[in-house]
Amino acid sequence: MNQSVLKALKLLDYFSAETPALTLKEITNKSGMPKPTVYRLLTALEHHHFLSKTKENEHDSKYQLGLKLLELGQIVTDQLEVRAIALPYMEELGREINEVIHLVIVDHDEATYIEKVDSSRALRLNTRVGKSSPLHLGSGPKMLLANMPYERQQYIIEKSGLQRPDSSRPIDEDELQQELKTIYETGYAYSIGEQDADTTGISYPIYDYSGKVIAALAVSGLSSHFEGENLHVLKAKTRQTAEAISRKLGLRGPALQQGDEDK
């Protein structure tokens, strides 16, 4: 990792409840680094709002933690909250449908699985809590990608290279764009064999109180289980569970901008 980044992050460790504000001299003494180096790192942290600076007098200033850390901390809090709130609903859904259920979020431009409820079937999926995967593969990741602002969506698509896990031909970008548009319009995502062979996945969005999509509720299982009337049942129950989690998170009004695909 870049040494300057490590040094800058180390400076943040010197702030605490007991010492919420520190001068340049105090930080320099704690770090053991040259004063010009410390000043350069503090200036960079201040520029990106990780620190704020207040002038004590004409000779000295004090630094304290900035609002950017509050913003990032709120994101972590929201992630922990959605996981804790969603789990009982996921477990109840699991008892009803006996398929594998995942809770998926975006982290560092990838899809990360933050919760999982297994089925009792003899099925082992290539997923685990903490696993990350590209946002263009699987129903849960694609649900999240479809609900991103267009500019960020394009950046992630270009960055990913749209490769498949089996290294076969890349995914066609035009086809993916059309699929993402359909997901956004219908309010649900569907995938077959994209992460595990002979499996199908369906996903619905989970919204926070402001109506922003913050996670995807994904149900996966053998493709033979996702056919006919059973597919309609799985979709309906997954949608209802995603709606219930969203309302528990504070959403008011219509929960999902979906079409009439379940009719």
Contacts in CASP RR format, 6 or more apart in sequence:
PFRMAT RR
TARGET T0000
AUTHOR 0000-0000-0000
METHOD contacts of the structure
MODEL  1
MNQSVLKALKLLDYFSAETPALTLKEITNKSGMPKPTVYRLLTALEHHHF
LSKTKENEHDSKYQLGLKLLELGQIVTDQLEVRAIALPYMEELGREINEV
IHLVIVDHDEATYIEKVDSSRALRLNTRVGKSSPLHLGSGPKMLLANMPY
ERQQYIIEKSGLQRPDSSRPIDEDELQQELKTIYETGYAYSIGEQDADTT
GISYPIYDYSGKVIAALAVSGLSSHFEGENLHVLKAKTRQTAEAISRKLG
LRGPALQQGDEDK
4 41 0 8 1.000
7 31 0 8 1.000
7 33 0 8 1.000
7 37 0 8 1.000
7 41 0 8 1.000
8 41 0 8 1.000
8 44 0 8 1.000
8 45 0 8 1.000
10 31 0 8 1.000
11 27 0 8 1.000
11 31 0 8 1.000
11 38 0 8 1.000
11 41 0 8 1.000
11 42 0 8 1.000
11 45 0 8 1.000
12 45 0 8 1.000
12 50 0 8 1.000
12 51 0 8 1.000
12 65 0 8 1.000
12 69 0 8 1.000
14 22 0 8 1.000
14 26 0 8 1.000
14 27 0 8 1.000
14 30 0 8 1.000
14 31 0 8 1.000
15 21 0 8 1.000
15 22 0 8 1.000
15 63 0 8 1.000
15 64 0 8 1.000
15 65 0 8 1.000
20 64 0 8 1.000
20 65 0 8 1.000
21 54 0 8 1.000
21 62 0 8 1.000
21 63 0 8 1.000
21 64 0 8 1.000
22 30 0 8 1.000
22 62 0 8 1.000
22 63 0 8 1.000
22 64 0 8 1.000
23 56 0 8 1.000
23 60 0 8 1.000
23 61 0 8 1.000
23 62 0 8 1.000
23 63 0 8 1.000
24 35 0 8 1.000
24 38 0 8 1.000
24 39 0 8 1.000
24 42 0 8 1.000
24 60 0 8 1.000
24 61 0 8 1.000
24 63 0 8 1.000
25 35 0 8 1.000
25 60 0 8 1.000
27 38 0 8 1.000
27 42 0 8 1.000
27 63 0 8 1.000
28 34 0 8 1.000
28 35 0 8 1.000
28 38 0 8 1.000
31 38 0 8 1.000
42 51 0 8 1.000
42 53 0 8 1.000
42 63 0 8 1.000
45 51 0 8 1.000
46 52 0 8 1.000
46 53 0 8 1.000
46 63 0 8 1.000
48 68 0 8 1.000
49 66 0 8 1.000
49 67 0 8 1.000
49 68 0 8 1.000
50 65 0 8 1.000
50 66 0 8 1.000
50 68 0 8 1.000
50 69 0 8 1.000
51 63 0 8 1.000
51 64 0 8 1.000
51 65 0 8 1.000
51 66 0 8 1.000
52 63 0 8 1.000
52 64 0 8 1.000
52 65 0 8 1.000
52 66 0 8 1.000
52 67 0 8 1.000
53 61 0 8 1.000
53 62 0 8 1.000
53 63 0 8 1.000
54 61 0 8 1.000
54 62 0 8 1.000
54 64 0 8 1.000
55 61 0 8 1.000
56 62 0 8 1.000
78 208 0 8 1.000
78 214 0 8 1.000
79 105 0 8 1.000
79 114 0 8 1.000
81 249 0 8 1.000
82 103 0 8 1.000
82 105 0 8 1.000
82 114 0 8 1.000
82 206 0 8 1.000
82 208 0 8 1.000
82 214 0 8 1.000
82 215 0 8 1.000
82 245 0 8 1.000
82 249 0 8 1.000
83 103 0 8 1.000
83 114 0 8 1.000
83 115 0 8 1.000
85 245 0 8 1.000
85 248 0 8 1.000
85 249 0 8 1.000
86 103 0 8 1.000
86 115 0 8 1.000
86 206 0 8 1.000
86 215 0 8 1.000
86 217 0 8 1.000
86 245 0 8 1.000
87 103 0 8 1.000
87 115 0 8 1.000
87 117 0 8 1.000
89 241 0 8 1.000
89 244 0 8 1.000
89 245 0 8 1.000
89 248 0 8 1.000
90 101 0 8 1.000
90 103 0 8 1.000
90 115 0 8 1.000
90 117 0 8 1.000
90 217 0 8 1.000
90 241 0 8 1.000
91 117 0 8 1.000
92 241 0 8 1.000
93 101 0 8 1.000
93 117 0 8 1.000
93 219 0 8 1.000
93 237 0 8 1.000
93 238 0 8 1.000
93 241 0 8 1.000
94 101 0 8 1.000
94 117 0 8 1.000
94 119 0 8 1.000
96 237 0 8 1.000
97 219 0 8 1.000
97 233 0 8 1.000
97 234 0 8 1.000
97 237 0 8 1.000
97 238 0 8 1.000
98 119 0 8 1.000
98 120 0 8 1.000
98 121 0 8 1.000
99 119 0 8 1.000
99 121 0 8 1.000
99 219 0 8 1.000
99 220 0 8 1.000
99 221 0 8 1.000
99 225 0 8 1.000
99 234 0 8 1.000
100 116 0 8 1.000
100 117 0 8 1.000
100 118 0 8 1.000
100 119 0 8 1.000
100 123 0 8 1.000
100 125 0 8 1.000
100 127 0 8 1.000
100 219 0 8 1.000
100 220 0 8 1.000
100 221 0 8 1.000
101 116 0 8 1.000
101 117 0 8 1.000
101 217 0 8 1.000
101 218 0 8 1.000
101 219 0 8 1.000
101 220 0 8 1.000
102 113 0 8 1.000
102 115 0 8 1.000
102 116 0 8 1.000
102 127 0 8 1.000
102 140 0 8 1.000
102 217 0 8 1.000
102 218 0 8 1.000
102 219 0 8 1.000
102 220 0 8 1.000
103 113 0 8 1.000
103 114 0 8 1.000
103 115 0 8 1.000
103 116 0 8 1.000
103 206 0 8 1.000
103 215 0 8 1.000
103 216 0 8 1.000
103 217 0 8 1.000
103 218 0 8 1.000
104 111 0 8 1.000
104 112 0 8 1.000
104 113 0 8 1.000
104 114 0 8 1.000
104 140 0 8 1.000
104 141 0 8 1.000
104 143 0 8 1.000
104 144 0 8 1.000
104 203 0 8 1.000
104 215 0 8 1.000
104 216 0 8 1.000
104 218 0 8 1.000
105 111 0 8 1.000
105 112 0 8 1.000
105 114 0 8 1.000
105 144 0 8 1.000
105 214 0 8 1.000
105 215 0 8 1.000
105 216 0 8 1.000
106 112 0 8 1.000
106 135 0 8 1.000
106 144 0 8 1.000
106 148 0 8 1.000
107 132 0 8 1.000
108 132 0 8 1.000
109 135 0 8 1.000
109 155 0 8 1.000
109 156 0 8 1.000
109 159 0 8 1.000
110 132 0 8 1.000
110 133 0 8 1.000
110 134 0 8 1.000
110 135 0 8 1.000
111 132 0 8 1.000
111 133 0 8 1.000
111 134 0 8 1.000
111 135 0 8 1.000
111 140 0 8 1.000
111 141 0 8 1.000
111 144 0 8 1.000
111 216 0 8 1.000
112 130 0 8 1.000
112 131 0 8 1.000
112 132 0 8 1.000
113 127 0 8 1.000
113 128 0 8 1.000
113 129 0 8 1.000
113 130 0 8 1.000
113 131 0 8 1.000
113 132 0 8 1.000
113 133 0 8 1.000
114 129 0 8 1.000
114 130 0 8 1.000
114 215 0 8 1.000
115 129 0 8 1.000
116 127 0 8 1.000
116 128 0 8 1.000
116 129 0 8 1.000
119 221 0 8 1.000
121 221 0 8 1.000
121 222 0 8 1.000
123 199 0 8 1.000
123 221 0 8 1.000
123 222 0 8 1.000
125 195 0 8 1.000
125 196 0 8 1.000
125 199 0 8 1.000
125 220 0 8 1.000
125 221 0 8 1.000
126 195 0 8 1.000
126 196 0 8 1.000
127 195 0 8 1.000
127 220 0 8 1.000
133 141 0 8 1.000
133 195 0 8 1.000
134 141 0 8 1.000
134 160 0 8 1.000
134 163 0 8 1.000
135 141 0 8 1.000
135 142 0 8 1.000
135 144 0 8 1.000
135 145 0 8 1.000
135 156 0 8 1.000
135 160 0 8 1.000
136 142 0 8 1.000
136 145 0 8 1.000
136 157 0 8 1.000
136 160 0 8 1.000
136 162 0 8 1.000
136 171 0 8 1.000
136 176 0 8 1.000
137 164 0 8 1.000
137 165 0 8 1.000
137 191 0 8 1.000
137 194 0 8 1.000
137 195 0 8 1.000
138 189 0 8 1.000
138 191 0 8 1.000
138 194 0 8 1.000
138 195 0 8 1.000
138 201 0 8 1.000
138 203 0 8 1.000
138 218 0 8 1.000
139 189 0 8 1.000
139 190 0 8 1.000
139 191 0 8 1.000
139 194 0 8 1.000
139 201 0 8 1.000
139 202 0 8 1.000
139 203 0 8 1.000
139 216 0 8 1.000
139 218 0 8 1.000
139 220 0 8 1.000
140 189 0 8 1.000
140 191 0 8 1.000
140 201 0 8 1.000
140 203 0 8 1.000
140 216 0 8 1.000
140 218 0 8 1.000
141 216 0 8 1.000
142 179 0 8 1.000
142 180 0 8 1.000
142 183 0 8 1.000
142 189 0 8 1.000
142 191 0 8 1.000
142 203 0 8 1.000
143 183 0 8 1.000
143 187 0 8 1.000
143 188 0 8 1.000
143 189 0 8 1.000
143 203 0 8 1.000
143 204 0 8 1.000
143 205 0 8 1.000
143 213 0 8 1.000
143 216 0 8 1.000
143 218 0 8 1.000
144 213 0 8 1.000
144 215 0 8 1.000
144 216 0 8 1.000
145 153 0 8 1.000
145 156 0 8 1.000
145 157 0 8 1.000
145 180 0 8 1.000
146 153 0 8 1.000
146 180 0 8 1.000
146 181 0 8 1.000
146 183 0 8 1.000
146 184 0 8 1.000
146 189 0 8 1.000
147 184 0 8 1.000
147 205 0 8 1.000
147 213 0 8 1.000
148 156 0 8 1.000
153 180 0 8 1.000
157 173 0 8 1.000
157 176 0 8 1.000
161 170 0 8 1.000
162 170 0 8 1.000
162 171 0 8 1.000
162 172 0 8 1.000
162 173 0 8 1.000
162 176 0 8 1.000
163 170 0 8 1.000
163 171 0 8 1.000
164 170 0 8 1.000
164 171 0 8 1.000
164 194 0 8 1.000
165 195 0 8 1.000
183 189 0 8 1.000
184 257 0 8 1.000
185 257 0 8 1.000
185 259 0 8 1.000
186 258 0 8 1.000
186 259 0 8 1.000
186 261 0 8 1.000
187 204 0 8 1.000
187 205 0 8 1.000
187 256 0 8 1.000
187 257 0 8 1.000
187 258 0 8 1.000
187 259 0 8 1.000
188 202 0 8 1.000
188 203 0 8 1.000
188 204 0 8 1.000
188 235 0 8 1.000
188 239 0 8 1.000
188 256 0 8 1.000
188 258 0 8 1.000
188 261 0 8 1.000
189 202 0 8 1.000
189 203 0 8 1.000
189 204 0 8 1.000
189 216 0 8 1.000
190 200 0 8 1.000
190 201 0 8 1.000
190 202 0 8 1.000
190 203 0 8 1.000
191 200 0 8 1.000
191 201 0 8 1.000
191 202 0 8 1.000
192 199 0 8 1.000
192 200 0 8 1.000
192 201 0 8 1.000
192 223 0 8 1.000
193 199 0 8 1.000
193 200 0 8 1.000
193 223 0 8 1.000
196 220 0 8 1.000
198 222 0 8 1.000
198 223 0 8 1.000
199 220 0 8 1.000
199 221 0 8 1.000
199 222 0 8 1.000
199 223 0 8 1.000
200 220 0 8 1.000
200 221 0 8 1.000
200 222 0 8 1.000
200 223 0 8 1.000
200 225 0 8 1.000
200 226 0 8 1.000
201 218 0 8 1.000
201 219 0 8 1.000
201 220 0 8 1.000
201 221 0 8 1.000
201 226 0 8 1.000
202 218 0 8 1.000
202 219 0 8 1.000
202 226 0 8 1.000
202 231 0 8 1.000
202 234 0 8 1.000
202 235 0 8 1.000
202 238 0 8 1.000
203 216 0 8 1.000
203 217 0 8 1.000
203 218 0 8 1.000
203 219 0 8 1.000
203 238 0 8 1.000
204 216 0 8 1.000
204 217 0 8 1.000
204 238 0 8 1.000
204 239 0 8 1.000
204 241 0 8 1.000
204 242 0 8 1.000
204 243 0 8 1.000
204 256 0 8 1.000
205 213 0 8 1.000
205 215 0 8 1.000
205 216 0 8 1.000
205 217 0 8 1.000
205 242 0 8 1.000
205 246 0 8 1.000
205 256 0 8 1.000
206 213 0 8 1.000
206 214 0 8 1.000
206 215 0 8 1.000
206 216 0 8 1.000
206 217 0 8 1.000
206 242 0 8 1.000
206 245 0 8 1.000
206 246 0 8 1.000
206 249 0 8 1.000
207 213 0 8 1.000
207 214 0 8 1.000
207 246 0 8 1.000
207 249 0 8 1.000
207 251 0 8 1.000
207 255 0 8 1.000
208 214 0 8 1.000
208 246 0 8 1.000
208 249 0 8 1.000
208 250 0 8 1.000
208 251 0 8 1.000
209 249 0 8 1.000
209 250 0 8 1.000
209 251 0 8 1.000
209 252 0 8 1.000
211 246 0 8 1.000
211 251 0 8 1.000
214 249 0 8 1.000
217 238 0 8 1.000
217 241 0 8 1.000
217 242 0 8 1.000
217 245 0 8 1.000
219 234 0 8 1.000
219 238 0 8 1.000
225 234 0 8 1.000
226 234 0 8 1.000
232 262 0 8 1.000
235 261 0 8 1.000
235 262 0 8 1.000
236 262 0 8 1.000
239 256 0 8 1.000
239 258 0 8 1.000
239 262 0 8 1.000
242 255 0 8 1.000
242 256 0 8 1.000
243 255 0 8 1.000
243 256 0 8 1.000
246 255 0 8 1.000
247 255 0 8 1.000
END
